[in-house]
């Protein structure tokens, strides 16, 4: 008799809308602790201030939801919203928050944008593909992209706002598996420091891997 093929090694599992929801809510919880006077400072190593960085994150989540929105999502371009900065050097966004609403209003914009992507990931058939510059992706891929944006930009914001931020290791492991096939395996490194390394935000001491000066993820479904 033919021997059965060996099963694939265990993987962290698929990225889900629940993972995205959890990530956005944890980020909001952390950011609500920021002093109201701190939002004009720089966000970590970014050129944007903290307010602009939340707008950029909100815009990312909105844009990913929009890509999945049409019945026939575009496979060669982004949905043609107008993205523009509010100042030279600022992020080019379609989403901008009303500054008179203060930080609470800014975070409400972030939550609303996240909810749009969460809903689209939940309701879009897994066979759908939509354009992204790093590879045409499925709903799981867009969920993973939204999580990466949320986790690493909250890291940038936490540096600028003086907050503590360590996201869940299991979520980090799932997005690493989905988007960063060249990252060190979880058995070698902790998921959160590895995700920071994979996005050019940290080092992996002792791994022999230098800090990245350029990086990308792979949006195409694995396999």
Secondary structure by P-SEA (a helix, b strand, c coil): ccccccccccccccccaaaaaaaaaaaaaaaaaccccccccccccccccaaaaaaaaaaaaaaaaaaacccccccccccccbbbbcccccccccccccccccaaaaaaaaaaaaaaaaaaaacccccbbbbcccccccaaaaaaaaaaaaaaaaaaaaaaabbbbbccaaaaaaaaaaccccccccccccaaaaaaaaacccccccccccccccccccccccc
